[in-house]
Amino acid sequence: MIRLEVAALATGLASVVVALFIPLIWSVFPEIMRTYFLGGEPGAVVVGFGVLVGIVGSMLFVINLFRRQFTLWWVRLLTVLALYLGLATAGATGI
């Protein structure tokens, strides 16, 4: 179950990084590529789905702690904190 949690957290963290990175290089993309990441388009849906997978991974982290699976718990905790800090940053910037 820890492997599933780590995979979900990594997916969520990668999606948050993409969500935060795209506005920084927005002007580099051609117009047709920009529309791919607007709301409701496939790129935005994939990023949003990845974020949801990351949130499920953070729930698995809590479940695994209650099941006393403490293998590298501090790395997993830092990943959960980074995921939610990235989500808060994306929300605060209005992405």
N, C-alpha and C positions, 0 to 999 in steps of 0.2 A: 504494500500500500504506500510505502514511502516513495517508491519509484514513480508511481502515478502522481503523487503530490509534487515531487520535484519536477516532473515533466510539465505539469499544469502551471506551476509557479514560473518556470522558465518561459513557457509560452506566453503567459500573461505579462511578464517583465519585458519580453521582446516586443510585444504589441504596444506596451506603454512607451518604450523607447522609440518605436516607429511613429507613434502618435505625437510624441514631443519633437522628433527630429524633422518631420515633414514640413511644419511651418517655418522652420529655420532656413530650409533650402527651397522654399516654395517658388521663388523666382527662377530657379534653375530649370524646373520642369516646363516642358511645352504645355500649351493650353489643353491639349487632348489628355495629357497625363494628369493634369490638375483635376479635371472633372472626374477622374477615376476615384479620387479620395474625398469627394464631397459627400454630404449626408445621403444615405440610401444607395449609394453606388457600391459596386463590388469591393473596392479597396477599403472603404470605410466599414463595410459589413465584416470583412475578414479581420480588421483591426479590432472592431467591437467584440466579435466572437472570441478573439484571443484574450481580450481583457476579461470577459466573462469566465473563460476557462481559468484564468489566473485567480479570480475571486473564488471559484470552486476549490482551487488548490490551496488557498488560504484557509478555507473551511476544513479541508483535509488535514492541514497542519494542526489545527486545534483538536480534531478528532484523534490524530496520531499521538498528540501529547497526552490526552486522556487515556489512551491505550498503552501508555508508558513506553513509547518508541522514541527514545531520546538520541538516536544516532544523528550526530552533527546537528543537533537542535538549534544551536546558535547561528549556523549558516542559513538554515531554513527560516529562522526568525528574521534575520537581516534581509533575506529575500522578500518576505512578506512585508516588512517595513518599507523596503525600497519600492515594492509594487504599489502600496497605498500612498506613499509620498509622491510617486509619479502620477498616480491618478488625481491626487489633490492638486498637483501642479498643472496638469492638463485641464482640470476643471476651473482653476483660478485664472488661467490664461484665456479661457473661452474657446478652446480648440473644439 
